[in-house]
Structure formats: structure tokens, C-alpha cells
Amino acid sequence: MPTNWKDVITSDPAILRGKPRIKGTRIPASLILGHLAAGQTPEQIISEFPDLTREQIAACLEYARALSEFEVEV
């Protein structure tokens, strides 16, 4: 069953100026998304950040998908 990104990604104004990050870390979701956009595999990202899991990386993608569906009410 897929991980809900809201269970994995958090934001706190006192940490990283409120940037969305992986809970329990100081790793911003944007950093993981940047690595994925550069063509790195989850395994390559995990080798650089051993505390991350595949589920956390997938949650970053789900978070980005949710943001892309944001609609402004006119």
C-alpha cells in the first residue's frame, strides 16, 4: 500500500525556514526531487542519504504530484 505523503513530509517554521522536509530529518523534499529530476535512482539517493527509505522518496513524488494538482479558485 502506498505511503501517504502527509505521513512522511512535514513543515515547521523553526526548521529549515519551514521548507517541506522528511519527518525526523533536515532533508528537504525539494532536494530529493532534484536528485530524481537529475536522473538518479532511489538506490543512488539512498546511498548518498542512508537514513532515507524508498517509501520516503516515493512520498516526495506523491507530494510533488499533489502540488501540481493545486487549483486557484477564481
CHARMM internal coordinates of N, CA and C (Angstrom, degrees):
IC EDIT
DIST 1 N 1 CA 1.4456
DIST 1 CA 1 C 1.5172
ANGL 1 N 1 CA 1 C 109.87
DIST 1 C 2 N 1.3388
ANGL 1 CA 1 C 2 N 117.94
DIHE 1 N 1 CA 1 C 2 N 132.18
DIST 2 N 2 CA 1.4669
ANGL 1 C 2 N 2 CA 120.83
DIHE 1 CA 1 C 2 N 2 CA -177.75
DIST 2 CA 2 C 1.5351
ANGL 2 N 2 CA 2 C 112.00
DIHE 1 C 2 N 2 CA 2 C -63.78
DIST 2 C 3 N 1.3099
ANGL 2 CA 2 C 3 N 114.92
DIHE 2 N 2 CA 2 C 3 N 148.76
DIST 3 N 3 CA 1.4491
ANGL 2 C 3 N 3 CA 121.63
DIHE 2 CA 2 C 3 N 3 CA 177.58
DIST 3 CA 3 C 1.5187
ANGL 3 N 3 CA 3 C 109.41
DIHE 2 C 3 N 3 CA 3 C -80.04
DIST 3 C 4 N 1.3254
ANGL 3 CA 3 C 4 N 117.63
DIHE 3 N 3 CA 3 C 4 N 135.90
DIST 4 N 4 CA 1.4508
ANGL 3 C 4 N 4 CA 122.21
DIHE 3 CA 3 C 4 N 4 CA 174.57
DIST 4 CA 4 C 1.5289
ANGL 4 N 4 CA 4 C 107.59
DIHE 3 C 4 N 4 CA 4 C -75.69
DIST 4 C 5 N 1.3317
ANGL 4 CA 4 C 5 N 116.88
DIHE 4 N 4 CA 4 C 5 N 124.73
DIST 5 N 5 CA 1.4679
ANGL 4 C 5 N 5 CA 119.53
DIHE 4 CA 4 C 5 N 5 CA -176.59
DIST 5 CA 5 C 1.5242
ANGL 5 N 5 CA 5 C 111.72
DIHE 4 C 5 N 5 CA 5 C -58.62
DIST 5 C 6 N 1.3226
ANGL 5 CA 5 C 6 N 118.34
DIHE 5 N 5 CA 5 C 6 N -28.23
DIST 6 N 6 CA 1.4670
ANGL 5 C 6 N 6 CA 121.12
DIHE 5 CA 5 C 6 N 6 CA -179.39
DIST 6 CA 6 C 1.5270
ANGL 6 N 6 CA 6 C 111.75
DIHE 5 C 6 N 6 CA 6 C -67.85
DIST 6 C 7 N 1.3226
ANGL 6 CA 6 C 7 N 117.12
DIHE 6 N 6 CA 6 C 7 N -18.81
DIST 7 N 7 CA 1.4624
ANGL 6 C 7 N 7 CA 121.13
DIHE 6 CA 6 C 7 N 7 CA 176.39
DIST 7 CA 7 C 1.5260
ANGL 7 N 7 CA 7 C 111.76
DIHE 6 C 7 N 7 CA 7 C -84.09
DIST 7 C 8 N 1.3236
ANGL 7 CA 7 C 8 N 116.61
DIHE 7 N 7 CA 7 C 8 N -12.60
DIST 8 N 8 CA 1.4662
ANGL 7 C 8 N 8 CA 121.24
DIHE 7 CA 7 C 8 N 8 CA -172.61
DIST 8 CA 8 C 1.5277
ANGL 8 N 8 CA 8 C 112.63
DIHE 7 C 8 N 8 CA 8 C -115.79
DIST 8 C 9 N 1.3187
ANGL 8 CA 8 C 9 N 117.58
DIHE 8 N 8 CA 8 C 9 N -33.74
DIST 9 N 9 CA 1.4619
ANGL 8 C 9 N 9 CA 122.15
DIHE 8 CA 8 C 9 N 9 CA -174.33
DIST 9 CA 9 C 1.5205
ANGL 9 N 9 CA 9 C 109.35
DIHE 8 C 9 N 9 CA 9 C -108.94
DIST 9 C 10 N 1.3260
ANGL 9 CA 9 C 10 N 115.31
DIHE 9 N 9 CA 9 C 10 N 134.89
DIST 10 N 10 CA 1.4562
ANGL 9 C 10 N 10 CA 121.46
DIHE 9 CA 9 C 10 N 10 CA -178.26
DIST 10 CA 10 C 1.5192
ANGL 10 N 10 CA 10 C 109.84
DIHE 9 C 10 N 10 CA 10 C -137.23
DIST 10 C 11 N 1.3080
ANGL 10 CA 10 C 11 N 115.19
DIHE 10 N 10 CA 10 C 11 N 167.59
DIST 11 N 11 CA 1.4564
ANGL 10 C 11 N 11 CA 121.30
DIHE 10 CA 10 C 11 N 11 CA 177.42
DIST 11 CA 11 C 1.5184
ANGL 11 N 11 CA 11 C 108.11
DIHE 10 C 11 N 11 CA 11 C -141.64
DIST 11 C 12 N 1.3278
ANGL 11 CA 11 C 12 N 115.64
DIHE 11 N 11 CA 11 C 12 N 133.28
DIST 12 N 12 CA 1.4590
ANGL 11 C 12 N 12 CA 121.73
DIHE 11 CA 11 C 12 N 12 CA 179.53
DIST 12 CA 12 C 1.5215
ANGL 12 N 12 CA 12 C 106.91
DIHE 11 C 12 N 12 CA 12 C -140.51
DIST 12 C 13 N 1.3304
ANGL 12 CA 12 C 13 N 118.31
DIHE 12 N 12 CA 12 C 13 N 122.49
DIST 13 N 13 CA 1.4630
ANGL 12 C 13 N 13 CA 120.50
DIHE 12 CA 12 C 13 N 13 CA -178.17
DIST 13 CA 13 C 1.5308
ANGL 13 N 13 CA 13 C 113.42
DIHE 12 C 13 N 13 CA 13 C -55.59
DIST 13 C 14 N 1.3263
ANGL 13 CA 13 C 14 N 117.66
DIHE 13 N 13 CA 13 C 14 N -23.82
DIST 14 N 14 CA 1.4628
ANGL 13 C 14 N 14 CA 121.20
DIHE 13 CA 13 C 14 N 14 CA -178.86
DIST 14 CA 14 C 1.5271
ANGL 14 N 14 CA 14 C 113.12
DIHE 13 C 14 N 14 CA 14 C -83.46
DIST 14 C 15 N 1.3372
ANGL 14 CA 14 C 15 N 117.08
DIHE 14 N 14 CA 14 C 15 N -8.80
DIST 15 N 15 CA 1.4676
ANGL 14 C 15 N 15 CA 120.67
DIHE 14 CA 14 C 15 N 15 CA -178.58
DIST 15 CA 15 C 1.5241
ANGL 15 N 15 CA 15 C 108.85
DIHE 14 C 15 N 15 CA 15 C -124.55
DIST 15 C 16 N 1.3231
ANGL 15 CA 15 C 16 N 116.27
DIHE 15 N 15 CA 15 C 16 N 124.80
DIST 16 N 16 CA 1.4665
ANGL 15 C 16 N 16 CA 123.03
DIHE 15 CA 15 C 16 N 16 CA 179.56
DIST 16 CA 16 C 1.5352
ANGL 16 N 16 CA 16 C 112.16
DIHE 15 C 16 N 16 CA 16 C 53.25
DIST 16 C 17 N 1.3296
ANGL 16 CA 16 C 17 N 115.41
DIHE 16 N 16 CA 16 C 17 N 34.28
DIST 17 N 17 CA 1.4744
ANGL 16 C 17 N 17 CA 121.44
DIHE 16 CA 16 C 17 N 17 CA 179.72
DIST 17 CA 17 C 1.5239
ANGL 17 N 17 CA 17 C 112.45
DIHE 16 C 17 N 17 CA 17 C 55.05
DIST 17 C 18 N 1.3207
ANGL 17 CA 17 C 18 N 116.44
DIHE 17 N 17 CA 17 C 18 N 29.85
DIST 18 N 18 CA 1.4519
ANGL 17 C 18 N 18 CA 120.63
DIHE 17 CA 17 C 18 N 18 CA 177.00
DIST 18 CA 18 C 1.5127
ANGL 18 N 18 CA 18 C 115.84
DIHE 17 C 18 N 18 CA 18 C 84.94
DIST 18 C 19 N 1.3384
ANGL 18 CA 18 C 19 N 117.63
DIHE 18 N 18 CA 18 C 19 N 4.80
DIST 19 N 19 CA 1.4707
ANGL 18 C 19 N 19 CA 119.31
DIHE 18 CA 18 C 19 N 19 CA 177.65
DIST 19 CA 19 C 1.5231
ANGL 19 N 19 CA 19 C 109.82
DIHE 18 C 19 N 19 CA 19 C -61.40
DIST 19 C 20 N 1.3248
ANGL 19 CA 19 C 20 N 117.87
DIHE 19 N 19 CA 19 C 20 N 138.85
DIST 20 N 20 CA 1.4625
ANGL 19 C 20 N 20 CA 119.40
DIHE 19 CA 19 C 20 N 20 CA 175.04
DIST 20 CA 20 C 1.5341
ANGL 20 N 20 CA 20 C 109.80
DIHE 19 C 20 N 20 CA 20 C -59.69
DIST 20 C 21 N 1.3242
ANGL 20 CA 20 C 21 N 115.68
DIHE 20 N 20 CA 20 C 21 N 133.65
DIST 21 N 21 CA 1.4638
ANGL 20 C 21 N 21 CA 121.13
DIHE 20 CA 20 C 21 N 21 CA -175.67
DIST 21 CA 21 C 1.5101
ANGL 21 N 21 CA 21 C 109.69
DIHE 20 C 21 N 21 CA 21 C -143.06
DIST 21 C 22 N 1.3274
ANGL 21 CA 21 C 22 N 115.35
DIHE 21 N 21 CA 21 C 22 N 165.60
DIST 22 N 22 CA 1.4566
ANGL 21 C 22 N 22 CA 121.66
DIHE 21 CA 21 C 22 N 22 CA 175.10
DIST 22 CA 22 C 1.5296
ANGL 22 N 22 CA 22 C 107.69
DIHE 21 C 22 N 22 CA 22 C -70.95
DIST 22 C 23 N 1.3337
ANGL 22 CA 22 C 23 N 116.86
DIHE 22 N 22 CA 22 C 23 N 127.23
DIST 23 N 23 CA 1.4649
ANGL 22 C 23 N 23 CA 120.73
DIHE 22 CA 22 C 23 N 23 CA -179.70
DIST 23 CA 23 C 1.5237
ANGL 23 N 23 CA 23 C 110.57
DIHE 22 C 23 N 23 CA 23 C -53.70
DIST 23 C 24 N 1.3271
ANGL 23 CA 23 C 24 N 115.06
DIHE 23 N 23 CA 23 C 24 N 138.26
DIST 24 N 24 CA 1.4550
ANGL 23 C 24 N 24 CA 120.69
DIHE 23 CA 23 C 24 N 24 CA 177.57
DIST 24 CA 24 C 1.5155
ANGL 24 N 24 CA 24 C 113.91
DIHE 23 C 24 N 24 CA 24 C 80.32
DIST 24 C 25 N 1.3382
ANGL 24 CA 24 C 25 N 117.00
DIHE 24 N 24 CA 24 C 25 N 3.34
DIST 25 N 25 CA 1.4636
ANGL 24 C 25 N 25 CA 120.80
DIHE 24 CA 24 C 25 N 25 CA 179.22
DIST 25 CA 25 C 1.5308
ANGL 25 N 25 CA 25 C 109.17
DIHE 24 C 25 N 25 CA 25 C -134.67
DIST 25 C 26 N 1.3069
ANGL 25 CA 25 C 26 N 114.93
DIHE 25 N 25 CA 25 C 26 N 176.71
DIST 26 N 26 CA 1.4593
ANGL 25 C 26 N 26 CA 121.25
DIHE 25 CA 25 C 26 N 26 CA 171.07
DIST 26 CA 26 C 1.5367
ANGL 26 N 26 CA 26 C 109.03
DIHE 25 C 26 N 26 CA 26 C -111.77
DIST 26 C 27 N 1.3090
ANGL 26 CA 26 C 27 N 116.40
DIHE 26 N 26 CA 26 C 27 N 27.03
DIST 27 N 27 CA 1.4670
ANGL 26 C 27 N 27 CA 121.82
DIHE 26 CA 26 C 27 N 27 CA -179.29
DIST 27 CA 27 C 1.5284
ANGL 27 N 27 CA 27 C 108.39
DIHE 26 C 27 N 27 CA 27 C -94.01
DIST 27 C 28 N 1.3592
ANGL 27 CA 27 C 28 N 116.86
DIHE 27 N 27 CA 27 C 28 N 111.65
DIST 28 N 28 CA 1.4646
ANGL 27 C 28 N 28 CA 119.30
DIHE 27 CA 27 C 28 N 28 CA -179.78
DIST 28 CA 28 C 1.5279
ANGL 28 N 28 CA 28 C 111.63
DIHE 27 C 28 N 28 CA 28 C -70.28
DIST 28 C 29 N 1.3304
ANGL 28 CA 28 C 29 N 115.18
DIHE 28 N 28 CA 28 C 29 N 144.87
DIST 29 N 29 CA 1.4624
ANGL 28 C 29 N 29 CA 120.30
DIHE 28 CA 28 C 29 N 29 CA 176.49
DIST 29 CA 29 C 1.5252
ANGL 29 N 29 CA 29 C 109.92
DIHE 28 C 29 N 29 CA 29 C -58.07
DIST 29 C 30 N 1.3238
ANGL 29 CA 29 C 30 N 117.08
DIHE 29 N 29 CA 29 C 30 N -35.86
DIST 30 N 30 CA 1.4673
ANGL 29 C 30 N 30 CA 120.59
DIHE 29 CA 29 C 30 N 30 CA -178.99
DIST 30 CA 30 C 1.5305
ANGL 30 N 30 CA 30 C 111.85
DIHE 29 C 30 N 30 CA 30 C -62.35
DIST 30 C 31 N 1.3185
ANGL 30 CA 30 C 31 N 117.21
DIHE 30 N 30 CA 30 C 31 N -32.31
DIST 31 N 31 CA 1.4651
ANGL 30 C 31 N 31 CA 120.37
DIHE 30 CA 30 C 31 N 31 CA 178.17
DIST 31 CA 31 C 1.5236
ANGL 31 N 31 CA 31 C 110.37
DIHE 30 C 31 N 31 CA 31 C -65.72
DIST 31 C 32 N 1.3308
ANGL 31 CA 31 C 32 N 116.10
DIHE 31 N 31 CA 31 C 32 N -44.65
DIST 32 N 32 CA 1.4647
ANGL 31 C 32 N 32 CA 120.31
DIHE 31 CA 31 C 32 N 32 CA 179.01
DIST 32 CA 32 C 1.5239
ANGL 32 N 32 CA 32 C 109.80
DIHE 31 C 32 N 32 CA 32 C -64.29
DIST 32 C 33 N 1.3262
ANGL 32 CA 32 C 33 N 116.68
DIHE 32 N 32 CA 32 C 33 N -44.37
DIST 33 N 33 CA 1.4692
ANGL 32 C 33 N 33 CA 120.22
DIHE 32 CA 32 C 33 N 33 CA 179.25
DIST 33 CA 33 C 1.5273
ANGL 33 N 33 CA 33 C 111.22
DIHE 32 C 33 N 33 CA 33 C -62.15
DIST 33 C 34 N 1.3120
ANGL 33 CA 33 C 34 N 117.31
DIHE 33 N 33 CA 33 C 34 N -36.37
DIST 34 N 34 CA 1.4600
ANGL 33 C 34 N 34 CA 121.03
DIHE 33 CA 33 C 34 N 34 CA 176.77
DIST 34 CA 34 C 1.5196
ANGL 34 N 34 CA 34 C 112.42
DIHE 33 C 34 N 34 CA 34 C -63.44
DIST 34 C 35 N 1.3245
ANGL 34 CA 34 C 35 N 116.05
DIHE 34 N 34 CA 34 C 35 N -40.93
DIST 35 N 35 CA 1.4676
ANGL 34 C 35 N 35 CA 120.25
DIHE 34 CA 34 C 35 N 35 CA 177.37
DIST 35 CA 35 C 1.5301
ANGL 35 N 35 CA 35 C 110.38
DIHE 34 C 35 N 35 CA 35 C -64.36
DIST 35 C 36 N 1.3419
ANGL 35 CA 35 C 36 N 116.16
DIHE 35 N 35 CA 35 C 36 N -42.01
DIST 36 N 36 CA 1.4676
ANGL 35 C 36 N 36 CA 119.58
DIHE 35 CA 35 C 36 N 36 CA 178.36
DIST 36 CA 36 C 1.5338
ANGL 36 N 36 CA 36 C 110.75
DIHE 35 C 36 N 36 CA 36 C -64.92
DIST 36 C 37 N 1.3353
ANGL 36 CA 36 C 37 N 116.41
DIHE 36 N 36 CA 36 C 37 N -41.38
DIST 37 N 37 CA 1.4670
ANGL 36 C 37 N 37 CA 120.60
DIHE 36 CA 36 C 37 N 37 CA 179.40
DIST 37 CA 37 C 1.5256
ANGL 37 N 37 CA 37 C 111.41
DIHE 36 C 37 N 37 CA 37 C -63.95
DIST 37 C 38 N 1.3254
ANGL 37 CA 37 C 38 N 116.23
DIHE 37 N 37 CA 37 C 38 N -28.80
DIST 38 N 38 CA 1.4656
ANGL 37 C 38 N 38 CA 120.81
DIHE 37 CA 37 C 38 N 38 CA 178.44
DIST 38 CA 38 C 1.5211
ANGL 38 N 38 CA 38 C 112.24
DIHE 37 C 38 N 38 CA 38 C -79.87
DIST 38 C 39 N 1.3405
ANGL 38 CA 38 C 39 N 116.43
DIHE 38 N 38 CA 38 C 39 N -1.32
DIST 39 N 39 CA 1.4536
ANGL 38 C 39 N 39 CA 120.09
DIHE 38 CA 38 C 39 N 39 CA 176.16
DIST 39 CA 39 C 1.5140
ANGL 39 N 39 CA 39 C 115.51
DIHE 38 C 39 N 39 CA 39 C 95.95
DIST 39 C 40 N 1.3213
ANGL 39 CA 39 C 40 N 117.54
DIHE 39 N 39 CA 39 C 40 N 6.74
DIST 40 N 40 CA 1.4593
ANGL 39 C 40 N 40 CA 118.98
DIHE 39 CA 39 C 40 N 40 CA 178.91
DIST 40 CA 40 C 1.5265
ANGL 40 N 40 CA 40 C 110.51
DIHE 39 C 40 N 40 CA 40 C -74.63
DIST 40 C 41 N 1.2871
ANGL 40 CA 40 C 41 N 115.34
DIHE 40 N 40 CA 40 C 41 N 146.72
DIST 41 N 41 CA 1.4609
ANGL 40 C 41 N 41 CA 121.42
DIHE 40 CA 40 C 41 N 41 CA 177.11
DIST 41 CA 41 C 1.5300
ANGL 41 N 41 CA 41 C 108.37
DIHE 40 C 41 N 41 CA 41 C -84.91
DIST 41 C 42 N 1.3382
ANGL 41 CA 41 C 42 N 116.87
DIHE 41 N 41 CA 41 C 42 N 160.80
DIST 42 N 42 CA 1.4711
ANGL 41 C 42 N 42 CA 118.39
DIHE 41 CA 41 C 42 N 42 CA 174.49
DIST 42 CA 42 C 1.5285
ANGL 42 N 42 CA 42 C 112.37
DIHE 41 C 42 N 42 CA 42 C -54.94
DIST 42 C 43 N 1.3201
ANGL 42 CA 42 C 43 N 117.18
DIHE 42 N 42 CA 42 C 43 N -37.56
DIST 43 N 43 CA 1.4665
ANGL 42 C 43 N 43 CA 120.05
DIHE 42 CA 42 C 43 N 43 CA 179.26
DIST 43 CA 43 C 1.5307
ANGL 43 N 43 CA 43 C 111.43
DIHE 42 C 43 N 43 CA 43 C -62.81
DIST 43 C 44 N 1.3294
ANGL 43 CA 43 C 44 N 117.18
DIHE 43 N 43 CA 43 C 44 N -40.17
DIST 44 N 44 CA 1.4624
ANGL 43 C 44 N 44 CA 120.13
DIHE 43 CA 43 C 44 N 44 CA 178.22
DIST 44 CA 44 C 1.5269
ANGL 44 N 44 CA 44 C 111.03
DIHE 43 C 44 N 44 CA 44 C -65.99
DIST 44 C 45 N 1.3229
ANGL 44 CA 44 C 45 N 116.65
DIHE 44 N 44 CA 44 C 45 N -39.95
DIST 45 N 45 CA 1.4605
ANGL 44 C 45 N 45 CA 120.65
DIHE 44 CA 44 C 45 N 45 CA 178.86
DIST 45 CA 45 C 1.5231
ANGL 45 N 45 CA 45 C 110.13
DIHE 44 C 45 N 45 CA 45 C -65.61
DIST 45 C 46 N 1.3206
ANGL 45 CA 45 C 46 N 116.76
DIHE 45 N 45 CA 45 C 46 N -42.73
DIST 46 N 46 CA 1.4632
ANGL 45 C 46 N 46 CA 120.64
DIHE 45 CA 45 C 46 N 46 CA 179.40
DIST 46 CA 46 C 1.5301
ANGL 46 N 46 CA 46 C 111.06
DIHE 45 C 46 N 46 CA 46 C -65.11
DIST 46 C 47 N 1.3186
ANGL 46 CA 46 C 47 N 117.43
DIHE 46 N 46 CA 46 C 47 N -33.14
DIST 47 N 47 CA 1.4672
ANGL 46 C 47 N 47 CA 118.57
DIHE 46 CA 46 C 47 N 47 CA 177.63
DIST 47 CA 47 C 1.5265
ANGL 47 N 47 CA 47 C 111.08
DIHE 46 C 47 N 47 CA 47 C -66.78
DIST 47 C 48 N 1.3227
ANGL 47 CA 47 C 48 N 116.80
DIHE 47 N 47 CA 47 C 48 N -28.81
DIST 48 N 48 CA 1.4650
ANGL 47 C 48 N 48 CA 120.66
DIHE 47 CA 47 C 48 N 48 CA 177.59
DIST 48 CA 48 C 1.5303
ANGL 48 N 48 CA 48 C 111.63
DIHE 47 C 48 N 48 CA 48 C -84.56
DIST 48 C 49 N 1.3242
ANGL 48 CA 48 C 49 N 116.09
DIHE 48 N 48 CA 48 C 49 N -31.76
DIST 49 N 49 CA 1.4645
ANGL 48 C 49 N 49 CA 122.62
DIHE 48 CA 48 C 49 N 49 CA 179.58
DIST 49 CA 49 C 1.5309
ANGL 49 N 49 CA 49 C 108.60
DIHE 48 C 49 N 49 CA 49 C -126.99
DIST 49 C 50 N 1.3332
ANGL 49 CA 49 C 50 N 117.75
DIHE 49 N 49 CA 49 C 50 N 78.88
DIST 50 N 50 CA 1.4711
ANGL 49 C 50 N 50 CA 121.99
DIHE 49 CA 49 C 50 N 50 CA -171.94
DIST 50 CA 50 C 1.5285
ANGL 50 N 50 CA 50 C 115.12
DIHE 49 C 50 N 50 CA 50 C -59.63
DIST 50 C 51 N 1.3199
ANGL 50 CA 50 C 51 N 117.85
DIHE 50 N 50 CA 50 C 51 N -19.22
DIST 51 N 51 CA 1.4657
ANGL 50 C 51 N 51 CA 119.52
DIHE 50 CA 50 C 51 N 51 CA 179.72
DIST 51 CA 51 C 1.5252
ANGL 51 N 51 CA 51 C 112.67
DIHE 50 C 51 N 51 CA 51 C -79.16
DIST 51 C 52 N 1.3325
ANGL 51 CA 51 C 52 N 117.57
DIHE 51 N 51 CA 51 C 52 N -12.16
DIST 52 N 52 CA 1.4645
ANGL 51 C 52 N 52 CA 121.18
DIHE 51 CA 51 C 52 N 52 CA 179.56
DIST 52 CA 52 C 1.5226
ANGL 52 N 52 CA 52 C 111.29
DIHE 51 C 52 N 52 CA 52 C -79.65
DIST 52 C 53 N 1.3286
ANGL 52 CA 52 C 53 N 114.76
DIHE 52 N 52 CA 52 C 53 N 156.83
DIST 53 N 53 CA 1.4594
ANGL 52 C 53 N 53 CA 121.05
DIHE 52 CA 52 C 53 N 53 CA 175.44
DIST 53 CA 53 C 1.5263
ANGL 53 N 53 CA 53 C 109.01
DIHE 52 C 53 N 53 CA 53 C -120.35
DIST 53 C 54 N 1.3031
ANGL 53 CA 53 C 54 N 116.02
DIHE 53 N 53 CA 53 C 54 N 164.01
DIST 54 N 54 CA 1.4704
ANGL 53 C 54 N 54 CA 120.90
DIHE 53 CA 53 C 54 N 54 CA 175.71
DIST 54 CA 54 C 1.5254
ANGL 54 N 54 CA 54 C 110.32
DIHE 53 C 54 N 54 CA 54 C -60.13
DIST 54 C 55 N 1.3239
ANGL 54 CA 54 C 55 N 117.26
DIHE 54 N 54 CA 54 C 55 N -36.07
DIST 55 N 55 CA 1.4619
ANGL 54 C 55 N 55 CA 121.35
DIHE 54 CA 54 C 55 N 55 CA 179.87
DIST 55 CA 55 C 1.5260
ANGL 55 N 55 CA 55 C 111.04
DIHE 54 C 55 N 55 CA 55 C -64.14
DIST 55 C 56 N 1.3232
ANGL 55 CA 55 C 56 N 117.33
DIHE 55 N 55 CA 55 C 56 N -39.56
DIST 56 N 56 CA 1.4613
ANGL 55 C 56 N 56 CA 120.44
DIHE 55 CA 55 C 56 N 56 CA 178.19
DIST 56 CA 56 C 1.5265
ANGL 56 N 56 CA 56 C 111.06
DIHE 55 C 56 N 56 CA 56 C -66.65
DIST 56 C 57 N 1.3115
ANGL 56 CA 56 C 57 N 116.64
DIHE 56 N 56 CA 56 C 57 N -38.92
DIST 57 N 57 CA 1.4659
ANGL 56 C 57 N 57 CA 120.54
DIHE 56 CA 56 C 57 N 57 CA 177.94
DIST 57 CA 57 C 1.5251
ANGL 57 N 57 CA 57 C 109.84
DIHE 56 C 57 N 57 CA 57 C -65.49
DIST 57 C 58 N 1.3300
ANGL 57 CA 57 C 58 N 116.52
DIHE 57 N 57 CA 57 C 58 N -42.59
DIST 58 N 58 CA 1.4651
ANGL 57 C 58 N 58 CA 120.50
DIHE 57 CA 57 C 58 N 58 CA 177.75
DIST 58 CA 58 C 1.5282
ANGL 58 N 58 CA 58 C 110.37
DIHE 57 C 58 N 58 CA 58 C -63.67
DIST 58 C 59 N 1.3202
ANGL 58 CA 58 C 59 N 117.27
DIHE 58 N 58 CA 58 C 59 N -36.24
DIST 59 N 59 CA 1.4601
ANGL 58 C 59 N 59 CA 120.68
DIHE 58 CA 58 C 59 N 59 CA 178.34
DIST 59 CA 59 C 1.5290
ANGL 59 N 59 CA 59 C 110.94
DIHE 58 C 59 N 59 CA 59 C -63.85
DIST 59 C 60 N 1.3214
ANGL 59 CA 59 C 60 N 117.54
DIHE 59 N 59 CA 59 C 60 N -34.37
DIST 60 N 60 CA 1.4749
ANGL 59 C 60 N 60 CA 120.69
DIHE 59 CA 59 C 60 N 60 CA 176.40
DIST 60 CA 60 C 1.5259
ANGL 60 N 60 CA 60 C 110.07
DIHE 59 C 60 N 60 CA 60 C -63.20
DIST 60 C 61 N 1.3170
ANGL 60 CA 60 C 61 N 116.88
DIHE 60 N 60 CA 60 C 61 N -41.24
DIST 61 N 61 CA 1.4659
ANGL 60 C 61 N 61 CA 120.04
DIHE 60 CA 60 C 61 N 61 CA 177.25
DIST 61 CA 61 C 1.5222
ANGL 61 N 61 CA 61 C 111.12
DIHE 60 C 61 N 61 CA 61 C -65.57
DIST 61 C 62 N 1.3058
ANGL 61 CA 61 C 62 N 116.87
DIHE 61 N 61 CA 61 C 62 N -40.92
DIST 62 N 62 CA 1.4625
ANGL 61 C 62 N 62 CA 120.72
DIHE 61 CA 61 C 62 N 62 CA 178.37
DIST 62 CA 62 C 1.5279
ANGL 62 N 62 CA 62 C 110.16
DIHE 61 C 62 N 62 CA 62 C -64.80
DIST 62 C 63 N 1.3196
ANGL 62 CA 62 C 63 N 117.38
DIHE 62 N 62 CA 62 C 63 N -38.53
DIST 63 N 63 CA 1.4581
ANGL 62 C 63 N 63 CA 122.66
DIHE 62 CA 62 C 63 N 63 CA 176.58
DIST 63 CA 63 C 1.5331
ANGL 63 N 63 CA 63 C 110.14
DIHE 62 C 63 N 63 CA 63 C -60.91
DIST 63 C 64 N 1.3213
ANGL 63 CA 63 C 64 N 117.14
DIHE 63 N 63 CA 63 C 64 N -46.29
DIST 64 N 64 CA 1.4693
ANGL 63 C 64 N 64 CA 121.45
DIHE 63 CA 63 C 64 N 64 CA 178.72
DIST 64 CA 64 C 1.5275
ANGL 64 N 64 CA 64 C 110.67
DIHE 63 C 64 N 64 CA 64 C -62.59
DIST 64 C 65 N 1.3268
ANGL 64 CA 64 C 65 N 116.88
DIHE 64 N 64 CA 64 C 65 N -39.66
DIST 65 N 65 CA 1.4596
ANGL 64 C 65 N 65 CA 120.21
DIHE 64 CA 64 C 65 N 65 CA 178.35
DIST 65 CA 65 C 1.5245
ANGL 65 N 65 CA 65 C 110.32
DIHE 64 C 65 N 65 CA 65 C -62.96
DIST 65 C 66 N 1.3251
ANGL 65 CA 65 C 66 N 116.21
DIHE 65 N 65 CA 65 C 66 N -43.63
DIST 66 N 66 CA 1.4613
ANGL 65 C 66 N 66 CA 120.52
DIHE 65 CA 65 C 66 N 66 CA 179.74
DIST 66 CA 66 C 1.5298
ANGL 66 N 66 CA 66 C 110.70
DIHE 65 C 66 N 66 CA 66 C -62.38
DIST 66 C 67 N 1.3141
ANGL 66 CA 66 C 67 N 117.56
DIHE 66 N 66 CA 66 C 67 N -40.84
DIST 67 N 67 CA 1.4645
ANGL 66 C 67 N 67 CA 120.61
DIHE 66 CA 66 C 67 N 67 CA 177.91
DIST 67 CA 67 C 1.5173
ANGL 67 N 67 CA 67 C 111.66
DIHE 66 C 67 N 67 CA 67 C -64.01
DIST 67 C 68 N 1.3222
ANGL 67 CA 67 C 68 N 117.17
DIHE 67 N 67 CA 67 C 68 N -36.52
DIST 68 N 68 CA 1.4661
ANGL 67 C 68 N 68 CA 120.37
DIHE 67 CA 67 C 68 N 68 CA -177.84
DIST 68 CA 68 C 1.5165
ANGL 68 N 68 CA 68 C 111.88
DIHE 67 C 68 N 68 CA 68 C -69.84
DIST 68 C 69 N 1.3340
ANGL 68 CA 68 C 69 N 117.32
DIHE 68 N 68 CA 68 C 69 N -17.40
DIST 69 N 69 CA 1.4526
ANGL 68 C 69 N 69 CA 120.82
DIHE 68 CA 68 C 69 N 69 CA 178.84
DIST 69 CA 69 C 1.5217
ANGL 69 N 69 CA 69 C 113.10
DIHE 68 C 69 N 69 CA 69 C -92.35
DIST 69 C 70 N 1.3189
ANGL 69 CA 69 C 70 N 117.14
DIHE 69 N 69 CA 69 C 70 N 1.68
DIST 70 N 70 CA 1.4528
ANGL 69 C 70 N 70 CA 121.71
DIHE 69 CA 69 C 70 N 70 CA -179.48
DIST 70 CA 70 C 1.5281
ANGL 70 N 70 CA 70 C 110.06
DIHE 69 C 70 N 70 CA 70 C -61.61
DIST 70 C 71 N 1.3128
ANGL 70 CA 70 C 71 N 115.45
DIHE 70 N 70 CA 70 C 71 N 132.51
DIST 71 N 71 CA 1.4631
ANGL 70 C 71 N 71 CA 120.44
DIHE 70 CA 70 C 71 N 71 CA 178.85
DIST 71 CA 71 C 1.5127
ANGL 71 N 71 CA 71 C 109.81
DIHE 70 C 71 N 71 CA 71 C -122.52
DIST 71 C 72 N 1.3090
ANGL 71 CA 71 C 72 N 115.81
DIHE 71 N 71 CA 71 C 72 N 136.45
DIST 72 N 72 CA 1.4521
ANGL 71 C 72 N 72 CA 121.73
DIHE 71 CA 71 C 72 N 72 CA 177.44
DIST 72 CA 72 C 1.5235
ANGL 72 N 72 CA 72 C 107.94
DIHE 71 C 72 N 72 CA 72 C -88.44
DIST 72 C 73 N 1.3058
ANGL 72 CA 72 C 73 N 115.89
DIHE 72 N 72 CA 72 C 73 N 131.62
DIST 73 N 73 CA 1.4534
ANGL 72 C 73 N 73 CA 119.48
DIHE 72 CA 72 C 73 N 73 CA 176.65
DIST 73 CA 73 C 1.5225
ANGL 73 N 73 CA 73 C 108.15
DIHE 72 C 73 N 73 CA 73 C -81.85
DIST 73 C 74 N 1.3140
ANGL 73 CA 73 C 74 N 115.54
DIHE 73 N 73 CA 73 C 74 N 131.22
DIST 74 N 74 CA 1.4659
ANGL 73 C 74 N 74 CA 120.25
DIHE 73 CA 73 C 74 N 74 CA -177.71
DIST 74 CA 74 C 1.5072
ANGL 74 N 74 CA 74 C 110.08
DIHE 73 C 74 N 74 CA 74 C -105.78
END
COOR INIT
IC SEED 1 N 1 CA 1 C
IC BUILD
